């Protein structure tokens, strides 16, 4: 019995360490954070990779959180119709997370701990009426990927299925979002320690036909490291190169 007890101590310590690390780093990424300027943009050249992959999707990374951004044309009228009451925009940013934690400006330790277990979730959608780089903020990284028509259709359906519908097939707004022209919508999906905002993003990209797997994905870097790269990618260290101005972008 003493031998068994000793062998349990390291296991308990490992579990505690993993849980603590997840709560501090992983879960914190799925909370809303202030945004004031784009610090990193990875964009493909204006030439499209192929005629089959004609739609550009932006992967958004803020600290430990990831999400997606689509132009209004790529989002499509059916998906946009589900996003009332937010106004029409030229781009739409989608993020998913645990309901209480994601919506709280200052989540408590109790809320953080509860989010490790299966719990309700929300989708945060922001309508950007200005250029995307003018809409996002501090510690935001963007990377563009290209998808085909069938891939885009599957991605739209994935995003639509992430939104809870009532009997009238209408979405269920929960609260106004933290950013201009943003809204939290109820989601039918369940959030837990092993299915995070980054798992959701990875599955979206996988659904869209990209060489990304959601298996074992918890943290943002696990999504970012799987994104396809190309010699045609260029790195822009600030939004100045695209907008011609410096300062707060939101």
C-alpha positions in Angstrom: 0.0 0.0 0.0 2.9 2.4 0.8 4.4 1.7 -2.6 1.0 2.4 -4.3 0.6 5.6 -2.3 4.1 6.9 -3.4 3.4 6.1 -7.0 0.2 8.2 -6.8 1.9 11.3 -5.7 3.7 12.1 -9.0 0.6 11.4 -10.9 -1.4 13.8 -8.8 1.2 16.4 -9.2 1.3 16.0 -12.9 -2.5 16.3 -13.1 -2.5 19.4 -11.0 0.3 20.9 -13.1 -1.6 20.1 -16.3 -4.9 21.6 -15.0 -3.1 24.7 -13.6 -1.3 25.2 -16.9 -4.5 24.8 -18.9 -6.4 27.2 -16.6 -3.7 29.9 -16.9 -2.8 29.6 -20.5 -5.3 27.5 -22.5 -8.6 28.7 -21.0 -7.4 32.3 -20.8 -7.2 32.4 -24.6 -11.0 31.8 -24.9 -11.7 35.0 -22.9 -12.3 38.4 -24.5 -9.3 40.6 -24.4 -8.8 44.3 -25.4 -7.7 44.9 -29.0 -6.1 48.0 -30.2 -3.8 47.3 -33.2 -2.8 44.4 -35.5 0.7 43.4 -34.8 1.2 40.7 -37.3 -0.4 39.9 -40.6 0.5 37.1 -42.9 -1.1 37.6 -46.3 -0.8 35.8 -49.6 0.1 37.8 -52.7 -2.7 39.1 -54.8 -2.4 36.1 -57.1 -4.7 33.3 -56.1 -3.1 29.8 -55.7 -5.6 28.4 -58.2 -9.0 29.0 -59.8 -10.4 26.2 -57.7 -9.4 27.9 -54.4 -10.8 31.4 -55.0 -12.0 32.3 -51.5 -9.7 33.8 -48.9 -10.4 33.0 -45.2 -8.6 34.8 -42.4 -7.4 32.8 -39.4 -7.4 35.2 -36.4 -5.1 34.6 -33.4 -5.2 36.7 -30.3 -2.8 35.5 -27.6 -4.1 32.0 -26.8 -7.4 32.3 -28.8 -8.1 31.6 -32.4 -11.1 32.3 -34.7 -12.0 33.0 -38.3 -12.9 36.0 -40.4 -14.8 35.9 -43.7 -15.8 38.6 -46.1 -19.5 39.3 -46.5 -19.4 37.7 -49.9 -17.8 34.6 -48.6 -20.1 34.5 -45.5 -23.1 34.4 -47.8 -26.6 35.8 -47.4 -28.0 32.8 -45.6 -25.4 32.9 -42.8 -25.5 36.7 -42.5 -29.3 36.5 -42.2 -28.8 34.5 -39.0 -26.6 37.1 -37.4 -29.2 39.7 -36.6 -29.2 42.1 -34.7 -25.6 43.0 -35.7 -25.4 45.3 -38.7 -24.2 44.4 -42.1 -20.5 44.6 -42.6 -17.8 44.0 -45.2 -16.2 41.3 -43.0 -17.4 39.0 -40.1 -15.2 37.7 -37.3 -16.3 34.5 -35.6 -15.0 33.1 -32.2 -16.4 30.4 -30.0 -15.9 29.8 -26.3 -17.3 28.7 -22.9 -20.4 30.8 -22.2 -19.7 32.3 -18.7 -16.0 32.5 -19.2 -16.1 34.0 -22.7 -18.7 36.6 -21.8 -17.1 37.7 -18.5 -14.7 40.7 -18.6 -13.0 39.4 -15.4 -13.8 35.7 -14.9 -13.3 34.3 -11.4 -11.4 31.2 -10.5 -14.7 29.4 -9.9 -15.9 30.3 -13.4 -12.5 29.1 -14.8 -12.7 25.8 -13.0 -16.3 25.2 -14.1 -15.3 25.7 -17.7 -13.0 22.7 -17.6 -16.1 20.5 -17.5 -18.8 20.1 -20.1 -20.7 23.4 -20.2 -22.7 25.7 -22.4 -21.0 27.8 -25.1 -21.5 30.9 -27.2 -20.3 32.3 -30.6 -19.0 35.8 -30.6 -19.6 37.5 -34.0 -18.3 40.9 -34.9 -19.3 42.8 -38.0 -16.5 44.9 -39.4 -17.8 47.8 -41.6 -14.2 49.1 -42.1 -11.3 47.1 -43.5 -10.5 44.1 -41.4 -7.2 45.4 -40.2 -8.9 48.6 -39.0 -11.4 46.5 -37.0 -9.1 44.3 -35.0 -6.6 45.1 -32.3 -3.7 44.5 -29.9 -1.8 41.2 -30.2 -3.9 40.1 -33.1 -2.3 38.0 -35.8 -4.0 37.3 -39.1 -3.1 34.5 -41.6 -4.9 34.0 -44.9 -5.8 30.6 -46.3 -7.6 29.8 -49.5 -10.5 27.4 -50.0 -12.6 26.2 -53.0 -16.4 26.7 -53.6 -17.3 23.3 -52.0 -15.0 23.9 -49.1 -16.6 27.3 -48.5 -20.0 25.8 -48.5 -19.0 23.3 -45.8 -17.4 26.1 -43.7 -20.6 28.1 -43.9 -22.6 25.1 -42.8 -20.2 24.5 -39.9 -20.5 28.1 -38.7 -24.3 28.0 -39.1 -24.4 24.7 -37.1 -22.4 26.4 -34.3 -25.3 28.8 -33.8 -28.3 27.6 -31.7 -31.6 28.0 -33.5 -35.1 28.3 -32.0 -38.3 26.7 -33.4 -38.5 29.5 -36.0 -34.9 28.7 -37.1 -33.7 32.0 -35.7 -30.5 32.4 -33.8 -30.6 33.2 -30.0 -28.7 36.4 -29.2 -27.4 36.2 -25.6 -25.8 39.6 -25.0 -24.1 42.5 -26.8 -20.4 41.7 -27.5 -17.4 43.7 -26.1 -16.5 45.2 -29.4 -18.3 47.6 -31.7 -21.0 45.8 -33.7 -20.5 42.5 -32.0 -22.9 40.0 -30.4 -22.8 36.8 -28.4 -25.0 34.1 -29.8 -26.0 30.8 -28.0 -24.4 27.7 -29.4 -25.6 24.1 -29.2 -22.0 22.9 -28.8 -20.5 21.8 -25.5 -17.2 23.3 -24.2 -14.8 21.4 -22.0 -11.1 21.1 -21.2 -10.5 19.0 -24.3 -12.7 20.9 -26.7 -11.7 24.5 -26.6 -12.0 27.6 -28.8 -8.9 26.3 -30.6 -10.3 22.9 -31.2 -13.4 24.5 -32.7 -11.2 26.6 -35.1 -9.1 23.6 -36.1 -12.3 21.6 -36.9 -13.6 24.5 -38.9 -10.5 24.6 -41.0 -10.5 20.8 -41.4 -14.1 21.0 -42.5 -13.1 23.6 -45.1 -10.7 21.1 -46.6 -7.4 22.5 -45.2 -4.6 20.2 -44.1 -5.5 20.9 -40.4 -6.5 18.3 -37.8 -8.4 19.0 -34.6 -7.1 15.9 -32.9 -5.5 16.8 -29.6 -5.8 20.6 -30.3 -6.2 22.7 -27.1 -3.9 25.6 -27.6 -3.7 28.3 -30.2 -0.2 27.4 -31.3 -1.5 23.9 -32.2 -3.8 25.6 -34.8 -1.3 28.1 -36.0 1.5 25.6 -36.6 -0.7 23.5 -38.9 -1.6 26.3 -41.2 -0.2 25.8 -44.7 2.7 28.1 -45.7 4.0 29.1 -49.1 6.9 31.0 -50.6 4.3 33.6 -51.7 3.5 34.5 -48.0 4.8 37.8 -46.8 5.1 39.1 -43.3 3.8 42.6 -42.4 4.8 43.7 -38.9 2.1 46.3 -38.6 -1.1 47.5 -40.2 0.7 50.6 -41.5 1.7 48.8 -44.8 -2.0 48.2 -45.6 -3.7 51.2 -44.2 -1.1 54.0 -44.4 -1.8 55.1 -40.9 -0.7 54.3 -37.4 -2.7 54.2 -34.2 -5.7 52.4 -32.7 -7.4 50.3 -35.3 -10.7 49.9 -33.6 
